[in-house]
Amino acid sequence: MKVKETAMFLAIGIMFALFIGLLVDAIYEEPEYHDFCKDERPYPYKEFREPPAVCNYTREFNDKVNECYSREGTPQFDFDEKGCQVFRECNFCNKEFNEARKIYNRNVFFVVSPIAAASIIVGLLWAFQVIGTGFMVGGILLLIYSTFRYFSDMSKVLRVIVIFIELAILIWITYKKIERKR
């Protein structure tokens, strides 16, 4: 392939992947942290004129804080008249945000991966080689993007299965492309 053709199929591949990624982002909005967690600090700052007294925290206080952390929450505190922390509540906004983000990443994976596979197949079938190769490159980039998006939330077994399927697709593409040239 000539330099101009190589530049064109790379450009087509990258632009196609960007287009699909931006299209999915425009249609299906990603959860944002501030939609779940308001701008409230878990440890509010309070200025005291005198140094705070030595705080003797009870076992009940420590149990509430530890239970909150064990349930993946963030303890929220107030201050008493001595300047000591008083447990107010256990805030789960960060946990809720992470759950919504996991679902979003999973859904993006299941939407973008079939588009990537279809793009690769279209690339194999396209008669004009530069455009076909561009669609294959775009499909491969989309496959990588969708996998990275969901990879950390997959189970170990699912990671192996997904990577195996993607590797099989890439081997199949390579075989089909080499077979055509022979």
Backbone torsions as a table, in degrees:
resi	resn	phi	psi	omega
1	MET	NA	142.9	-179.2
2	LYS	-79.9	165.8	-177.9
3	VAL	-61.0	-44.2	-179.8
4	LYS	-62.6	-41.7	179.0
5	GLU	-65.7	-40.3	177.6
6	THR	-62.3	-45.0	178.3
7	ALA	-60.2	-40.9	-177.9
8	MET	-69.1	-44.4	-178.9
9	PHE	-69.1	-32.6	174.6
10	LEU	-66.0	-43.7	179.1
11	ALA	-62.7	-45.2	178.5
12	ILE	-61.1	-44.8	-179.5
13	GLY	-62.0	-47.0	-178.5
14	ILE	-67.3	-44.9	-179.3
15	MET	-65.9	-37.5	177.8
16	PHE	-64.2	-45.2	179.1
17	ALA	-63.0	-43.3	177.3
18	LEU	-61.8	-43.8	-180.0
19	PHE	-58.3	-49.5	-178.7
20	ILE	-64.7	-44.3	179.2
21	GLY	-60.3	-45.1	179.7
22	LEU	-70.4	-34.6	177.0
23	LEU	-63.4	-46.3	178.3
24	VAL	-61.9	-42.1	179.0
25	ASP	-63.9	-36.6	-179.6
26	ALA	-72.4	-35.1	-177.3
27	ILE	-83.7	-38.9	-173.6
28	TYR	-121.6	99.9	-174.1
29	GLU	-72.3	139.6	178.1
30	GLU	-77.2	140.2	176.3
31	PRO	-61.7	142.4	179.4
32	GLU	-114.4	145.0	-175.1
33	TYR	-55.9	-44.8	-175.5
34	HIS	-68.4	-14.2	174.8
35	ASP	-74.5	-21.6	-179.1
36	PHE	-105.0	-38.7	-175.0
37	CYS	-117.8	117.7	177.2
38	LYS	-73.6	165.7	-176.6
39	ASP	-77.6	63.8	178.7
40	GLU	-117.8	127.0	-177.8
41	ARG	-79.0	138.2	178.4
42	PRO	-67.9	-24.3	177.6
43	TYR	-123.1	85.5	-175.7
44	PRO	-62.8	142.0	-179.8
45	TYR	-84.3	132.5	177.1
46	LYS	-137.7	128.1	-178.0
47	GLU	-87.8	131.9	178.7
48	PHE	-116.7	143.8	178.6
49	ARG	-79.0	-33.3	176.8
50	GLU	-107.3	151.7	175.9
51	PRO	-60.8	142.4	-178.8
52	PRO	-63.6	151.6	178.7
53	ALA	-67.4	164.0	174.6
54	VAL	-69.2	123.7	-175.6
55	CYS	-93.3	128.5	175.7
56	ASN	-106.7	100.8	-177.9
57	TYR	-83.7	137.3	-177.4
58	THR	-80.5	166.5	176.5
59	ARG	-63.6	-36.0	178.5
60	GLU	-61.0	-43.7	177.6
61	PHE	-59.3	-50.2	-179.7
62	ASN	-62.7	-39.0	178.6
63	ASP	-63.4	-41.8	179.3
64	LYS	-63.8	-43.7	-179.9
65	VAL	-64.7	-47.0	-179.9
66	ASN	-64.2	-39.9	177.9
67	GLU	-63.7	-40.6	178.4
68	CYS	-60.0	-48.3	178.4
69	TYR	-63.0	-39.2	-178.8
70	SER	-67.5	-24.1	177.2
71	ARG	-93.9	14.4	177.7
72	GLU	65.1	32.1	176.9
73	GLY	-103.1	178.3	176.6
74	THR	-121.0	118.9	179.8
75	PRO	-65.8	139.1	176.0
76	GLN	-110.8	138.2	-175.1
77	PHE	-125.9	154.3	165.4
78	ASP	-116.7	177.4	177.2
79	PHE	-120.4	141.6	175.7
80	ASP	-87.2	-176.4	-176.6
81	GLU	-64.0	-21.4	177.8
82	LYS	-88.0	-7.5	-178.4
83	GLY	91.7	11.3	179.4
84	CYS	-90.3	149.5	-180.0
85	GLN	-70.6	140.2	174.5
86	VAL	-124.4	124.2	-179.1
87	PHE	-63.4	125.2	179.8
88	ARG	-99.9	-54.0	-176.9
89	GLU	-164.4	169.2	174.7
90	CYS	-106.5	119.3	-175.8
91	ASN	-98.0	127.4	-177.6
92	PHE	-109.3	17.6	-176.2
93	CYS	-62.5	-38.7	-179.6
94	ASN	-66.3	-39.9	176.9
95	LYS	-64.2	-43.1	178.8
96	GLU	-63.8	-40.4	177.8
97	PHE	-63.1	-45.8	-180.0
98	ASN	-62.5	-37.9	177.1
99	GLU	-65.0	-43.0	178.7
100	ALA	-64.9	-38.4	179.2
101	ARG	-66.1	-39.9	177.8
102	LYS	-61.7	-44.5	178.9
103	ILE	-63.9	-42.1	178.8
104	TYR	-60.7	-48.6	-179.4
105	ASN	-61.8	-39.3	177.7
106	ARG	-63.4	-45.0	-179.4
107	ASN	-65.0	-40.2	177.0
108	VAL	-61.3	-41.9	178.0
109	PHE	-58.5	-47.6	-176.3
110	PHE	-74.2	-16.1	174.7
111	VAL	-90.0	-46.2	-173.0
112	VAL	-77.4	-35.1	-178.4
113	SER	-59.6	-46.1	176.5
114	PRO	-64.4	-35.0	176.0
115	ILE	-63.2	-40.5	178.3
116	ALA	-63.0	-45.6	179.8
117	ALA	-63.6	-41.7	178.0
118	ALA	-63.7	-39.4	178.2
119	SER	-63.0	-40.6	178.4
120	ILE	-64.3	-43.4	179.2
121	ILE	-65.0	-43.7	176.9
122	VAL	-59.2	-41.0	178.4
123	GLY	-61.4	-37.3	178.1
124	LEU	-68.2	-34.6	-174.8
125	LEU	-89.6	-19.4	-176.2
126	TRP	-63.7	130.5	-175.7
127	ALA	-70.6	-38.0	-178.9
128	PHE	-81.7	112.1	-167.9
129	GLN	-60.1	-39.8	-177.0
130	VAL	-64.3	-45.4	179.8
131	ILE	-68.8	-42.5	178.4
132	GLY	-59.7	-44.3	178.1
133	THR	-65.4	-36.4	176.4
134	GLY	-60.7	-44.1	177.6
135	PHE	-65.4	-36.7	177.0
136	MET	-64.6	-45.1	178.5
137	VAL	-61.7	-44.4	177.7
138	GLY	-60.2	-42.1	178.4
139	GLY	-64.1	-40.5	178.2
140	ILE	-64.8	-42.9	177.7
141	LEU	-62.6	-41.5	177.4
142	LEU	-64.5	-38.4	177.9
143	LEU	-62.4	-44.2	178.0
144	ILE	-63.8	-45.4	-179.8
145	TYR	-59.7	-49.6	-176.8
146	SER	-66.0	-35.6	179.0
147	THR	-68.1	-46.2	178.3
148	PHE	-61.8	-33.8	-178.3
149	ARG	-61.3	-40.2	-172.6
150	TYR	-106.6	-9.2	-170.1
151	PHE	-55.6	-46.5	-175.5
152	SER	-68.6	-20.6	179.7
153	ASP	-94.6	-5.9	178.4
154	MET	-77.5	153.7	171.6
155	SER	-73.6	164.5	-179.7
156	LYS	-60.6	-39.7	-179.2
157	VAL	-67.8	-43.4	179.5
158	LEU	-63.7	-36.8	176.6
159	ARG	-57.9	-46.8	-179.3
160	VAL	-62.7	-44.4	-179.0
161	ILE	-63.0	-46.7	-178.4
162	VAL	-63.4	-47.0	-179.8
163	ILE	-64.1	-38.2	177.2
164	PHE	-61.3	-47.0	179.9
165	ILE	-61.8	-44.2	179.9
166	GLU	-65.2	-39.9	176.7
167	LEU	-63.9	-41.6	177.9
168	ALA	-61.6	-40.6	177.6
169	ILE	-62.1	-44.1	-179.4
170	LEU	-66.4	-38.7	176.6
171	ILE	-65.4	-41.3	178.6
172	TRP	-61.9	-43.3	177.9
173	ILE	-60.8	-47.4	-179.2
174	THR	-60.0	-45.0	179.5
175	TYR	-61.8	-45.3	-178.8
176	LYS	-64.4	-40.9	-179.1
177	LYS	-68.3	-41.3	-179.7
178	ILE	-70.8	-39.4	-179.9
179	GLU	-61.8	-39.0	178.8
180	ARG	-64.0	-36.6	-176.6
181	LYS	-74.8	-20.8	-177.4
182	ARG	-80.7	NA	NA
